[in-house]
Amino acid sequence: MLSTVLGFSVFGLAARFGQLAIQQRPLSSNPVGHAIAAASFGTLGYFEYHWEQRADELIALKREEIAQKR
């Protein structure tokens, strides 16, 4: 889970840096924006991890049901 959350956070931070580069603003301007981007993308990573875990459980249940019907 930690790798997913950190991966999404780093992606959010990279997106923020890309946004500032397109606007030709200094990368060190408004560091609160960096924290918000990293936290929001980290939150998305957290929910994505749990969504993936739940999907894996549902797939395993379906496979078990199919195997029992054979």
PQR file with spaces between the fields and no chain letter, atoms N, CA, C, O and H, PARSE charges and radii, in Angstrom:
ATOM       1  N    MET     1       0.829   -1.176    0.000 -0.4000 1.5000
ATOM       2  CA   MET     1       0.000    0.000    0.000 -0.0000 2.0000
ATOM       3  C    MET     1       0.882    1.252    0.000  0.5500 1.7000
ATOM       4  O    MET     1       0.581    2.228   -0.687 -0.5500 1.4000
ATOM       5  N    LEU     2       1.944    1.219    0.753 -0.4000 1.5000
ATOM       6  CA   LEU     2       2.806    2.395    0.854 -0.0000 2.0000
ATOM       7  C    LEU     2       3.390    2.773   -0.506  0.5500 1.7000
ATOM       8  O    LEU     2       3.485    3.953   -0.845 -0.5500 1.4000
ATOM       9  H    LEU     2       2.189    0.426    1.311  0.4000 1.0000
ATOM      10  N    SER     3       3.779    1.764   -1.277 -0.4000 1.5000
ATOM      11  CA   SER     3       4.362    2.073   -2.587 -0.0000 2.0000
ATOM      12  C    SER     3       3.332    2.697   -3.523  0.5500 1.7000
ATOM      13  O    SER     3       3.672    3.574   -4.317 -0.5500 1.4000
ATOM      14  H    SER     3       3.702    0.806   -1.002  0.4000 1.0000
ATOM      15  N    THR     4       2.081    2.257   -3.438 -0.4000 1.5000
ATOM      16  CA   THR     4       1.036    2.841   -4.279 -0.0000 2.0000
ATOM      17  C    THR     4       0.780    4.289   -3.891  0.5500 1.7000
ATOM      18  O    THR     4       0.692    5.161   -4.755 -0.5500 1.4000
ATOM      19  H    THR     4       1.805    1.545   -2.793  0.4000 1.0000
ATOM      20  N    VAL     5       0.659    4.545   -2.598 -0.4000 1.5000
ATOM      21  CA   VAL     5       0.395    5.909   -2.129 -0.0000 2.0000
ATOM      22  C    VAL     5       1.570    6.824   -2.470  0.5500 1.7000
ATOM      23  O    VAL     5       1.374    7.940   -2.952 -0.5500 1.4000
ATOM      24  H    VAL     5       0.730    3.836   -1.896  0.4000 1.0000
ATOM      25  N    LEU     6       2.784    6.352   -2.219 -0.4000 1.5000
ATOM      26  CA   LEU     6       3.955    7.179   -2.536 -0.0000 2.0000
ATOM      27  C    LEU     6       4.102    7.394   -4.038  0.5500 1.7000
ATOM      28  O    LEU     6       4.476    8.480   -4.480 -0.5500 1.4000
ATOM      29  H    LEU     6       2.943    5.445   -1.827  0.4000 1.0000
ATOM      30  N    GLY     7       3.809    6.366   -4.817 -0.4000 1.5000
ATOM      31  CA   GLY     7       3.886    6.502   -6.269 -0.0000 2.0000
ATOM      32  C    GLY     7       2.916    7.542   -6.794  0.5500 1.7000
ATOM      33  O    GLY     7       3.272    8.365   -7.638 -0.5500 1.4000
ATOM      34  H    GLY     7       3.505    5.483   -4.458  0.4000 1.0000
ATOM      35  N    PHE     8       1.687    7.504   -6.294 -0.4000 1.5000
ATOM      36  CA   PHE     8       0.706    8.500   -6.710 -0.0000 2.0000
ATOM      37  C    PHE     8       1.108    9.888   -6.219  0.5500 1.7000
ATOM      38  O    PHE     8       0.904   10.875   -6.926 -0.5500 1.4000
ATOM      39  H    PHE     8       1.397    6.835   -5.609  0.4000 1.0000
ATOM      40  N    SER     9       1.676    9.974   -5.020 -0.4000 1.5000
ATOM      41  CA   SER     9       2.112   11.272   -4.495 -0.0000 2.0000
ATOM      42  C    SER     9       3.224   11.869   -5.351  0.5500 1.7000
ATOM      43  O    SER     9       3.215   13.063   -5.652 -0.5500 1.4000
ATOM      44  H    SER     9       1.841    9.172   -4.446  0.4000 1.0000
ATOM      45  N    VAL    10       4.169   11.040   -5.733 -0.4000 1.5000
ATOM      46  CA   VAL    10       5.267   11.518   -6.583 -0.0000 2.0000
ATOM      47  C    VAL    10       4.724   11.956   -7.943  0.5500 1.7000
ATOM      48  O    VAL    10       5.174   12.954   -8.505 -0.5500 1.4000
ATOM      49  H    VAL    10       4.177   10.070   -5.488  0.4000 1.0000
ATOM      50  N    PHE    11       3.758   11.205   -8.465 -0.4000 1.5000
ATOM      51  CA   PHE    11       3.144   11.605   -9.732 -0.0000 2.0000
ATOM      52  C    PHE    11       2.448   12.956   -9.593  0.5500 1.7000
ATOM      53  O    PHE    11       2.552   13.800  -10.483 -0.5500 1.4000
ATOM      54  H    PHE    11       3.392   10.395   -8.008  0.4000 1.0000
ATOM      55  N    GLY    12       1.745   13.167   -8.491 -0.4000 1.5000
ATOM      56  CA   GLY    12       1.083   14.447   -8.256 -0.0000 2.0000
ATOM      57  C    GLY    12       2.075   15.587   -8.145  0.5500 1.7000
ATOM      58  O    GLY    12       1.843   16.685   -8.651 -0.5500 1.4000
ATOM      59  H    GLY    12       1.661   12.481   -7.768  0.4000 1.0000
ATOM      60  N    LEU    13       3.180   15.314   -7.479 -0.4000 1.5000
ATOM      61  CA   LEU    13       4.227   16.329   -7.358 -0.0000 2.0000
ATOM      62  C    LEU    13       4.836   16.642   -8.727  0.5500 1.7000
ATOM      63  O    LEU    13       5.102   17.802   -9.045 -0.5500 1.4000
ATOM      64  H    LEU    13       3.369   14.423   -7.067  0.4000 1.0000
ATOM      65  N    ALA    14       5.053   15.607   -9.526 -0.4000 1.5000
ATOM      66  CA   ALA    14       5.586   15.822  -10.873 -0.0000 2.0000
ATOM      67  C    ALA    14       4.594   16.608  -11.732  0.5500 1.7000
ATOM      68  O    ALA    14       4.991   17.458  -12.529 -0.5500 1.4000
ATOM      69  H    ALA    14       4.837   14.666   -9.267  0.4000 1.0000
ATOM      70  N    ALA    15       3.311   16.319  -11.566 -0.4000 1.5000
ATOM      71  CA   ALA    15       2.291   17.074  -12.306 -0.0000 2.0000
ATOM      72  C    ALA    15       2.312   18.537  -11.894  0.5500 1.7000
ATOM      73  O    ALA    15       2.164   19.427  -12.732 -0.5500 1.4000
ATOM      74  H    ALA    15       2.989   15.628  -10.919  0.4000 1.0000
ATOM      75  N    ARG    16       2.496   18.783  -10.606 -0.4000 1.5000
ATOM      76  CA   ARG    16       2.568   20.165  -10.113 -0.0000 2.0000
ATOM      77  C    ARG    16       3.784   20.885  -10.694  0.5500 1.7000
ATOM      78  O    ARG    16       3.684   22.035  -11.123 -0.5500 1.4000
ATOM      79  H    ARG    16       2.616   18.060   -9.926  0.4000 1.0000
ATOM      80  N    PHE    17       4.939   20.201  -10.707 -0.4000 1.5000
ATOM      81  CA   PHE    17       6.134   20.804  -11.289 -0.0000 2.0000
ATOM      82  C    PHE    17       5.941   21.061  -12.782  0.5500 1.7000
ATOM      83  O    PHE    17       6.385   22.084  -13.302 -0.5500 1.4000
ATOM      84  H    PHE    17       5.020   19.267  -10.359  0.4000 1.0000
ATOM      85  N    GLY    18       5.279   20.130  -13.467 -0.4000 1.5000
ATOM      86  CA   GLY    18       4.995   20.332  -14.889 -0.0000 2.0000
ATOM      87  C    GLY    18       4.089   21.524  -15.118  0.5500 1.7000
ATOM      88  O    GLY    18       4.280   22.297  -16.057 -0.5500 1.4000
ATOM      89  H    GLY    18       4.919   19.299  -13.045  0.4000 1.0000
ATOM      90  N    GLN    19       3.102   21.664  -14.251 -0.4000 1.5000
ATOM      91  CA   GLN    19       2.186   22.804  -14.347 -0.0000 2.0000
ATOM      92  C    GLN    19       2.951   24.120  -14.196  0.5500 1.7000
ATOM      93  O    GLN    19       2.750   25.055  -14.970 -0.5500 1.4000
ATOM      94  H    GLN    19       2.946   21.036  -13.489  0.4000 1.0000
ATOM      95  N    LEU    20       3.822   24.182  -13.201 -0.4000 1.5000
ATOM      96  CA   LEU    20       4.594   25.410  -12.983 -0.0000 2.0000
ATOM      97  C    LEU    20       5.570   25.667  -14.127  0.5500 1.7000
ATOM      98  O    LEU    20       5.820   26.818  -14.483 -0.5500 1.4000
ATOM      99  H    LEU    20       3.985   23.422  -12.572  0.4000 1.0000
ATOM     100  N    ALA    21       6.124   24.597  -14.703 -0.4000 1.5000
ATOM     101  CA   ALA    21       7.051   24.768  -15.820 -0.0000 2.0000
ATOM     102  C    ALA    21       6.329   25.322  -17.042  0.5500 1.7000
ATOM     103  O    ALA    21       6.866   26.171  -17.754 -0.5500 1.4000
ATOM     104  H    ALA    21       5.920   23.662  -14.413  0.4000 1.0000
ATOM     105  N    ILE    22       5.110   24.839  -17.285 -0.4000 1.5000
ATOM     106  CA   ILE    22       4.338   25.357  -18.419 -0.0000 2.0000
ATOM     107  C    ILE    22       4.028   26.838  -18.222  0.5500 1.7000
ATOM     108  O    ILE    22       4.060   27.621  -19.171 -0.5500 1.4000
ATOM     109  H    ILE    22       4.674   24.149  -16.707  0.4000 1.0000
ATOM     110  N    GLN    23       3.731   27.208  -16.985 -0.4000 1.5000
ATOM     111  CA   GLN    23       3.421   28.605  -16.682 -0.0000 2.0000
ATOM     112  C    GLN    23       4.677   29.460  -16.558  0.5500 1.7000
ATOM     113  O    GLN    23       4.586   30.677  -16.395 -0.5500 1.4000
ATOM     114  H    GLN    23       3.706   26.571  -16.214  0.4000 1.0000
ATOM     115  N    GLN    24       5.845   28.830  -16.633 -0.4000 1.5000
ATOM     116  CA   GLN    24       7.145   29.483  -16.498 -0.0000 2.0000
ATOM     117  C    GLN    24       7.258   30.238  -15.176  0.5500 1.7000
ATOM     118  O    GLN    24       7.749   31.366  -15.119 -0.5500 1.4000
ATOM     119  H    GLN    24       5.919   27.842  -16.765  0.4000 1.0000
ATOM     120  N    ARG    25       6.791   29.583  -14.119 -0.4000 1.5000
ATOM     121  CA   ARG    25       6.924   30.131  -12.768 -0.0000 2.0000
ATOM     122  C    ARG    25       8.023   29.364  -12.048  0.5500 1.7000
ATOM     123  O    ARG    25       8.310   28.226  -12.418 -0.5500 1.4000
ATOM     124  H    ARG    25       6.393   28.667  -14.165  0.4000 1.0000
ATOM     125  N    PRO    26       8.641   29.948  -11.039 -0.5600 1.5000
ATOM     126  CA   PRO    26       9.675   29.227  -10.291  0.2800 2.0000
ATOM     127  C    PRO    26       9.077   28.011   -9.580  0.5500 1.7000
ATOM     128  O    PRO    26       7.968   28.068   -9.050 -0.5500 1.4000
ATOM     129  N    LEU    27       9.832   26.915   -9.580 -0.4000 1.5000
ATOM     130  CA   LEU    27       9.335   25.681   -8.976 -0.0000 2.0000
ATOM     131  C    LEU    27       9.184   25.789   -7.466  0.5500 1.7000
ATOM     132  O    LEU    27       8.434   25.026   -6.858 -0.5500 1.4000
ATOM     133  H    LEU    27      10.733   26.869  -10.011  0.4000 1.0000
ATOM     134  N    SER    28       9.886   26.723   -6.869 -0.4000 1.5000
ATOM     135  CA   SER    28       9.810   26.864   -5.415 -0.0000 2.0000
ATOM     136  C    SER    28       8.707   27.821   -4.970  0.5500 1.7000
ATOM     137  O    SER    28       8.581   28.103   -3.778 -0.5500 1.4000
ATOM     138  H    SER    28      10.496   27.343   -7.364  0.4000 1.0000
ATOM     139  N    SER    29       7.916   28.317   -5.904 -0.4000 1.5000
ATOM     140  CA   SER    29       6.851   29.242   -5.508 -0.0000 2.0000
ATOM     141  C    SER    29       5.673   28.464   -4.941  0.5500 1.7000
ATOM     142  O    SER    29       5.286   27.427   -5.479 -0.5500 1.4000
ATOM     143  H    SER    29       8.019   28.087   -6.872  0.4000 1.0000
ATOM     144  N    ASN    30       5.108   28.971   -3.854 -0.4000 1.5000
ATOM     145  CA   ASN    30       3.933   28.404   -3.200 -0.0000 2.0000
ATOM     146  C    ASN    30       4.106   26.917   -2.867  0.5500 1.7000
ATOM     147  O    ASN    30       3.472   26.072   -3.499 -0.5500 1.4000
ATOM     148  H    ASN    30       5.423   29.814   -3.417  0.4000 1.0000
ATOM     149  N    PRO    31       4.948   26.587   -1.893 -0.5600 1.5000
ATOM     150  CA   PRO    31       5.164   25.182   -1.541  0.2800 2.0000
ATOM     151  C    PRO    31       3.920   24.494   -0.980  0.5500 1.7000
ATOM     152  O    PRO    31       3.850   23.265   -0.961 -0.5500 1.4000
ATOM     153  N    VAL    32       2.945   25.271   -0.527 -0.4000 1.5000
ATOM     154  CA   VAL    32       1.703   24.666   -0.044 -0.0000 2.0000
ATOM     155  C    VAL    32       0.995   23.961   -1.198  0.5500 1.7000
ATOM     156  O    VAL    32       0.358   22.927   -0.999 -0.5500 1.4000
ATOM     157  H    VAL    32       3.002   26.269   -0.543  0.4000 1.0000
ATOM     158  N    GLY    33       1.105   24.508   -2.381 -0.4000 1.5000
ATOM     159  CA   GLY    33       0.519   23.871   -3.561 -0.0000 2.0000
ATOM     160  C    GLY    33       1.135   22.510   -3.836  0.5500 1.7000
ATOM     161  O    GLY    33       0.443   21.587   -4.268 -0.5500 1.4000
ATOM     162  H    GLY    33       1.622   25.349   -2.543  0.4000 1.0000
ATOM     163  N    HIS    34       2.449   22.381   -3.585 -0.4000 1.5000
ATOM     164  CA   HIS    34       3.117   21.087   -3.752 -0.0000 2.0000
ATOM     165  C    HIS    34       2.554   20.079   -2.756  0.5500 1.7000
ATOM     166  O    HIS    34       2.289   18.929   -3.109 -0.5500 1.4000
ATOM     167  H    HIS    34       3.011   23.130   -3.234  0.4000 1.0000
ATOM     168  N    ALA    35       2.375   20.513   -1.522 -0.4000 1.5000
ATOM     169  CA   ALA    35       1.843   19.614   -0.491 -0.0000 2.0000
ATOM     170  C    ALA    35       0.413   19.194   -0.813  0.5500 1.7000
ATOM     171  O    ALA    35       0.040   18.038   -0.616 -0.5500 1.4000
ATOM     172  H    ALA    35       2.591   21.446   -1.236  0.4000 1.0000
ATOM     173  N    ILE    36      -0.379   20.131   -1.305 -0.4000 1.5000
ATOM     174  CA   ILE    36      -1.767   19.807   -1.659 -0.0000 2.0000
ATOM     175  C    ILE    36      -1.802   18.812   -2.815  0.5500 1.7000
ATOM     176  O    ILE    36      -2.584   17.862   -2.788 -0.5500 1.4000
ATOM     177  H    ILE    36      -0.075   21.070   -1.465  0.4000 1.0000
ATOM     178  N    ALA    37      -0.969   19.019   -3.825 -0.4000 1.5000
ATOM     179  CA   ALA    37      -0.934   18.107   -4.971 -0.0000 2.0000
ATOM     180  C    ALA    37      -0.494   16.715   -4.532  0.5500 1.7000
ATOM     181  O    ALA    37      -1.101   15.720   -4.927 -0.5500 1.4000
ATOM     182  H    ALA    37      -0.334   19.791   -3.847  0.4000 1.0000
ATOM     183  N    ALA    38       0.563   16.637   -3.714 -0.4000 1.5000
ATOM     184  CA   ALA    38       1.049   15.335   -3.258 -0.0000 2.0000
ATOM     185  C    ALA    38       0.014   14.644   -2.378  0.5500 1.7000
ATOM     186  O    ALA    38      -0.197   13.438   -2.504 -0.5500 1.4000
ATOM     187  H    ALA    38       1.057   17.445   -3.393  0.4000 1.0000
ATOM     188  N    ALA    39      -0.629   15.390   -1.496 -0.4000 1.5000
ATOM     189  CA   ALA    39      -1.624   14.788   -0.602 -0.0000 2.0000
ATOM     190  C    ALA    39      -2.856   14.323   -1.366  0.5500 1.7000
ATOM     191  O    ALA    39      -3.390   13.248   -1.087 -0.5500 1.4000
ATOM     192  H    ALA    39      -0.458   16.370   -1.394  0.4000 1.0000
ATOM     193  N    SER    40      -3.308   15.114   -2.316 -0.4000 1.5000
ATOM     194  CA   SER    40      -4.513   14.717   -3.051 -0.0000 2.0000
ATOM     195  C    SER    40      -4.244   13.501   -3.929  0.5500 1.7000
ATOM     196  O    SER    40      -5.073   12.593   -3.992 -0.5500 1.4000
ATOM     197  H    SER    40      -2.874   15.986   -2.542  0.4000 1.0000
ATOM     198  N    PHE    41      -3.110   13.469   -4.601 -0.4000 1.5000
ATOM     199  CA   PHE    41      -2.796   12.296   -5.409 -0.0000 2.0000
ATOM     200  C    PHE    41      -2.484   11.090   -4.523  0.5500 1.7000
ATOM     201  O    PHE    41      -2.791    9.961   -4.904 -0.5500 1.4000
ATOM     202  H    PHE    41      -2.436   14.206   -4.550  0.4000 1.0000
ATOM     203  N    GLY    42      -1.887   11.301   -3.359 -0.4000 1.5000
ATOM     204  CA   GLY    42      -1.672   10.203   -2.417 -0.0000 2.0000
ATOM     205  C    GLY    42      -2.981    9.615   -1.934  0.5500 1.7000
ATOM     206  O    GLY    42      -3.092    8.402   -1.760 -0.5500 1.4000
ATOM     207  H    GLY    42      -1.637   12.218   -3.050  0.4000 1.0000
ATOM     208  N    THR    43      -3.975   10.466   -1.713 -0.4000 1.5000
ATOM     209  CA   THR    43      -5.301    9.990   -1.322 -0.0000 2.0000
ATOM     210  C    THR    43      -5.918    9.158   -2.437  0.5500 1.7000
ATOM     211  O    THR    43      -6.524    8.119   -2.177 -0.5500 1.4000
ATOM     212  H    THR    43      -3.884   11.452   -1.854  0.4000 1.0000
ATOM     213  N    LEU    44      -5.766    9.610   -3.670 -0.4000 1.5000
ATOM     214  CA   LEU    44      -6.248    8.814   -4.803 -0.0000 2.0000
ATOM     215  C    LEU    44      -5.547    7.458   -4.854  0.5500 1.7000
ATOM     216  O    LEU    44      -6.180    6.443   -5.145 -0.5500 1.4000
ATOM     217  H    LEU    44      -5.273   10.454   -3.881  0.4000 1.0000
ATOM     218  N    GLY    45      -4.257    7.437   -4.575 -0.4000 1.5000
ATOM     219  CA   GLY    45      -3.513    6.184   -4.543 -0.0000 2.0000
ATOM     220  C    GLY    45      -4.002    5.248   -3.458  0.5500 1.7000
ATOM     221  O    GLY    45      -4.056    4.035   -3.662 -0.5500 1.4000
ATOM     222  H    GLY    45      -3.743    8.261   -4.338  0.4000 1.0000
ATOM     223  N    TYR    46      -4.357    5.796   -2.309 -0.4000 1.5000
ATOM     224  CA   TYR    46      -4.890    4.997   -1.204 -0.0000 2.0000
ATOM     225  C    TYR    46      -6.202    4.319   -1.610  0.5500 1.7000
ATOM     226  O    TYR    46      -6.390    3.123   -1.391 -0.5500 1.4000
ATOM     227  H    TYR    46      -4.313    6.782   -2.144  0.4000 1.0000
ATOM     228  N    PHE    47      -7.101    5.102   -2.204 -0.4000 1.5000
ATOM     229  CA   PHE    47      -8.384    4.536   -2.618 -0.0000 2.0000
ATOM     230  C    PHE    47      -8.216    3.551   -3.770  0.5500 1.7000
ATOM     231  O    PHE    47      -8.933    2.553   -3.840 -0.5500 1.4000
ATOM     232  H    PHE    47      -6.948    6.074   -2.383  0.4000 1.0000
ATOM     233  N    GLU    48      -7.277    3.822   -4.670 -0.4000 1.5000
ATOM     234  CA   GLU    48      -7.028    2.903   -5.773 -0.0000 2.0000
ATOM     235  C    GLU    48      -6.508    1.572   -5.252  0.5500 1.7000
ATOM     236  O    GLU    48      -6.887    0.519   -5.764 -0.5500 1.4000
ATOM     237  H    GLU    48      -6.694    4.632   -4.613  0.4000 1.0000
ATOM     238  N    TYR    49      -5.651    1.601   -4.248 -0.4000 1.5000
ATOM     239  CA   TYR    49      -5.125    0.369   -3.668 -0.0000 2.0000
ATOM     240  C    TYR    49      -6.257   -0.481   -3.100  0.5500 1.7000
ATOM     241  O    TYR    49      -6.326   -1.683   -3.358 -0.5500 1.4000
ATOM     242  H    TYR    49      -5.343    2.457   -3.832  0.4000 1.0000
ATOM     243  N    HIS    50      -7.138    0.138   -2.332 -0.4000 1.5000
ATOM     244  CA   HIS    50      -8.234   -0.621   -1.730 -0.0000 2.0000
ATOM     245  C    HIS    50      -9.234   -1.096   -2.787  0.5500 1.7000
ATOM     246  O    HIS    50      -9.820   -2.170   -2.648 -0.5500 1.4000
ATOM     247  H    HIS    50      -7.082    1.114   -2.122  0.4000 1.0000
ATOM     248  N    TRP    51      -9.425   -0.310   -3.827 -0.4000 1.5000
ATOM     249  CA   TRP    51     -10.299   -0.717   -4.917 -0.0000 2.0000
ATOM     250  C    TRP    51      -9.721   -1.955   -5.614  0.5500 1.7000
ATOM     251  O    TRP    51     -10.456   -2.887   -5.942 -0.5500 1.4000
ATOM     252  H    TRP    51      -8.948    0.561   -3.939  0.4000 1.0000
ATOM     253  N    GLU    52      -8.417   -1.957   -5.835 -0.4000 1.5000
ATOM     254  CA   GLU    52      -7.758   -3.086   -6.475 -0.0000 2.0000
ATOM     255  C    GLU    52      -7.841   -4.336   -5.605  0.5500 1.7000
ATOM     256  O    GLU    52      -8.060   -5.434   -6.116 -0.5500 1.4000
ATOM     257  H    GLU    52      -7.821   -1.199   -5.569  0.4000 1.0000
ATOM     258  N    GLN    53      -7.668   -4.176   -4.299 -0.4000 1.5000
ATOM     259  CA   GLN    53      -7.779   -5.318   -3.392 -0.0000 2.0000
ATOM     260  C    GLN    53      -9.182   -5.907   -3.438  0.5500 1.7000
ATOM     261  O    GLN    53      -9.345   -7.127   -3.479 -0.5500 1.4000
ATOM     262  H    GLN    53      -7.490   -3.283   -3.884  0.4000 1.0000
ATOM     263  N    ARG    54     -10.182   -5.057   -3.430 -0.4000 1.5000
ATOM     264  CA   ARG    54     -11.570   -5.529   -3.480 -0.0000 2.0000
ATOM     265  C    ARG    54     -11.863   -6.210   -4.812  0.5500 1.7000
ATOM     266  O    ARG    54     -12.558   -7.226   -4.844 -0.5500 1.4000
ATOM     267  H    ARG    54     -10.049   -4.066   -3.397  0.4000 1.0000
ATOM     268  N    ALA    55     -11.350   -5.673   -5.898 -0.4000 1.5000
ATOM     269  CA   ALA    55     -11.545   -6.287   -7.212 -0.0000 2.0000
ATOM     270  C    ALA    55     -10.897   -7.665   -7.263  0.5500 1.7000
ATOM     271  O    ALA    55     -11.468   -8.593   -7.835 -0.5500 1.4000
ATOM     272  H    ALA    55     -10.785   -4.848   -5.872  0.4000 1.0000
ATOM     273  N    ASP    56      -9.712   -7.810   -6.672 -0.4000 1.5000
ATOM     274  CA   ASP    56      -9.053   -9.115   -6.624 -0.0000 2.0000
ATOM     275  C    ASP    56      -9.878  -10.125   -5.838  0.5500 1.7000
ATOM     276  O    ASP    56      -9.965  -11.290   -6.225 -0.5500 1.4000
ATOM     277  H    ASP    56      -9.248   -7.056   -6.207  0.4000 1.0000
ATOM     278  N    GLU    57     -10.482   -9.687   -4.737 -0.4000 1.5000
ATOM     279  CA   GLU    57     -11.340  -10.574   -3.950 -0.0000 2.0000
ATOM     280  C    GLU    57     -12.555  -11.016   -4.759  0.5500 1.7000
ATOM     281  O    GLU    57     -12.921  -12.191   -4.739 -0.5500 1.4000
ATOM     282  H    GLU    57     -10.411   -8.740   -4.422  0.4000 1.0000
ATOM     283  N    LEU    58     -13.174  -10.089   -5.464 -0.4000 1.5000
ATOM     284  CA   LEU    58     -14.349  -10.425   -6.269 -0.0000 2.0000
ATOM     285  C    LEU    58     -13.998  -11.373   -7.410  0.5500 1.7000
ATOM     286  O    LEU    58     -14.768  -12.284   -7.717 -0.5500 1.4000
ATOM     287  H    LEU    58     -12.877   -9.134   -5.481  0.4000 1.0000
ATOM     288  N    ILE    59     -12.859  -11.172   -8.032 -0.4000 1.5000
ATOM     289  CA   ILE    59     -12.424  -12.066   -9.103 -0.0000 2.0000
ATOM     290  C    ILE    59     -12.158  -13.457   -8.557  0.5500 1.7000
ATOM     291  O    ILE    59     -12.517  -14.450   -9.191 -0.5500 1.4000
ATOM     292  H    ILE    59     -12.234  -10.432   -7.782  0.4000 1.0000
ATOM     293  N    ALA    60     -11.534  -13.543   -7.389 -0.4000 1.5000
ATOM     294  CA   ALA    60     -11.281  -14.850   -6.783 -0.0000 2.0000
ATOM     295  C    ALA    60     -12.593  -15.562   -6.456  0.5500 1.7000
ATOM     296  O    ALA    60     -12.703  -16.772   -6.657 -0.5500 1.4000
ATOM     297  H    ALA    60     -11.242  -12.737   -6.875  0.4000 1.0000
ATOM     298  N    LEU    61     -13.586  -14.830   -5.956 -0.4000 1.5000
ATOM     299  CA   LEU    61     -14.888  -15.436   -5.666 -0.0000 2.0000
ATOM     300  C    LEU    61     -15.556  -15.933   -6.944  0.5500 1.7000
ATOM     301  O    LEU    61     -16.124  -17.025   -6.957 -0.5500 1.4000
ATOM     302  H    LEU    61     -13.496  -13.848   -5.793  0.4000 1.0000
ATOM     303  N    LYS    62     -15.496  -15.158   -8.001 -0.4000 1.5000
ATOM     304  CA   LYS    62     -16.093  -15.570   -9.272 -0.0000 2.0000
ATOM     305  C    LYS    62     -15.395  -16.802   -9.829  0.5500 1.7000
ATOM     306  O    LYS    62     -16.053  -17.705  -10.345 -0.5500 1.4000
ATOM     307  H    LYS    62     -15.035  -14.271   -7.990  0.4000 1.0000
ATOM     308  N    ARG    63     -14.076  -16.849   -9.732 -0.4000 1.5000
ATOM     309  CA   ARG    63     -13.340  -18.025  -10.206 -0.0000 2.0000
ATOM     310  C    ARG    63     -13.730  -19.259   -9.412  0.5500 1.7000
ATOM     311  O    ARG    63     -13.866  -20.348   -9.971 -0.5500 1.4000
ATOM     312  H    ARG    63     -13.541  -16.116   -9.312  0.4000 1.0000
ATOM     313  N    GLU    64     -13.909  -19.090   -8.117 -0.4000 1.5000
ATOM     314  CA   GLU    64     -14.322  -20.204   -7.268 -0.0000 2.0000
ATOM     315  C    GLU    64     -15.719  -20.681   -7.649  0.5500 1.7000
ATOM     316  O    GLU    64     -15.968  -21.885   -7.712 -0.5500 1.4000
ATOM     317  H    GLU    64     -13.799  -18.205   -7.663  0.4000 1.0000
ATOM     318  N    GLU    65     -16.629  -19.747   -7.905 -0.4000 1.5000
ATOM     319  CA   GLU    65     -17.984  -20.110   -8.324 -0.0000 2.0000
ATOM     320  C    GLU    65     -17.970  -20.858   -9.654  0.5500 1.7000
ATOM     321  O    GLU    65     -18.684  -21.847   -9.820 -0.5500 1.4000
ATOM     322  H    GLU    65     -16.427  -18.769   -7.854  0.4000 1.0000
ATOM     323  N    ILE    66     -17.165  -20.392  -10.592 -0.4000 1.5000
ATOM     324  CA   ILE    66     -17.074  -21.047  -11.898 -0.0000 2.0000
ATOM     325  C    ILE    66     -16.482  -22.439  -11.751  0.5500 1.7000
ATOM     326  O    ILE    66     -16.942  -23.379  -12.398 -0.5500 1.4000
ATOM     327  H    ILE    66     -16.585  -19.589  -10.456  0.4000 1.0000
ATOM     328  N    ALA    67     -15.464  -22.580  -10.904 -0.4000 1.5000
ATOM     329  CA   ALA    67     -14.842  -23.890  -10.695 -0.0000 2.0000
ATOM     330  C    ALA    67     -15.820  -24.865  -10.056  0.5500 1.7000
ATOM     331  O    ALA    67     -15.787  -26.055  -10.367 -0.5500 1.4000
ATOM     332  H    ALA    67     -15.090  -21.815  -10.378  0.4000 1.0000
ATOM     333  N    GLN    68     -16.680  -24.395   -9.179 -0.4000 1.5000
ATOM     334  CA   GLN    68     -17.656  -25.272   -8.534 -0.0000 2.0000
ATOM     335  C    GLN    68     -18.747  -25.704   -9.503  0.5500 1.7000
ATOM     336  O    GLN    68     -19.295  -26.797   -9.356 -0.5500 1.4000
ATOM     337  H    GLN    68     -16.706  -23.427   -8.926  0.4000 1.0000
ATOM     338  N    LYS    69     -19.073  -24.885  -10.477 -0.4000 1.5000
ATOM     339  CA   LYS    69     -20.111  -25.220  -11.448 -0.0000 2.0000
ATOM     340  C    LYS    69     -19.639  -26.248  -12.464  0.5500 1.7000
ATOM     341  O    LYS    69     -20.467  -26.888  -13.113 -0.5500 1.4000
ATOM     342  H    LYS    69     -18.628  -23.997  -10.597  0.4000 1.0000
ATOM     343  N    ARG    70     -18.359  -26.421  -12.616 -0.4000 1.5000
ATOM     344  CA   ARG    70     -17.824  -27.374  -13.602 -0.0000 2.0000
ATOM     345  C    ARG    70     -17.909  -28.773  -13.122  0.5500 1.7000
ATOM     346  O    ARG    70     -17.502  -29.694  -13.830 -0.5500 1.4000
ATOM     347  H    ARG    70     -17.686  -25.902  -12.089  0.4000 1.0000
